[in-house]
Amino acid sequence: MRPTQFLFPALSFLSLATASVIPSLTAEPRIVARQNNCMTSDIAIQIASRYISIFATHDNDTISELIADNFAMVSDSVNYIAGIPLGNPTYRSKAAFQQAEASKPFERASLVNVDAVSCNGVVVLRWLSVIGTQQLEVKGITTLYTVNGGDEGVIGPGGWQVSQAFSEFNSAAWLVDLGQSCAAPSAKSSS
């Protein structure tokens, strides 16, 4: 797949502080039972592109269409930067995700590739972001778990929607690009 340019948000974590008061969600991926409808690679690429576009536009219509009502996201990369205990959910609902996205500034990112697609609607994608001071590239990988409401050719209610996202990225590069300090440990001499 050819990389596609989008905008991506620099992380603003004021709205993430509310995540710690929402009920618990397991950070373990769920086992997806085989569905009657099988996701195609074309649908997976569209889902990945639309998912990345959310961070560019913060478009409520795209969020409403693409993100399932029972959405949850776990990202220890975000949690580390936001001060949320590692392993905890970052967003526990579609509304929390939508609220957080609305508060973030716009930044550029690229969808590098859709690396894997399962018939059951698991999509693995890699992305690249150059944010803030643009000193370092921020590389990330996201696994999307989708559900299908019946129509295998549709994205949105009645078709494929993202119900869970597990996303990790180089949070040290993100912090440096946002003007924060993130000193690497001293290299050990090889003798």
Secondary structure, 3 states (H helix, E strand, C coil): CCCEEEECCCCCCCHHHHHHHCCCCCCCCCCCCCCCCCCCHHHHHHHHHHHHHHHHHCCHHHHHHHEEEEEEEECHHHHHHHCCCCCCCCECCHHHHHHHHHCCCCCEEEEEEEEEECCCCEEEEEEEEECCCCCCCEEEEEEEEEEECCCCCCECCCCEEEEEEEEEECHHHHHHHCCCCCCCCCCCCCC
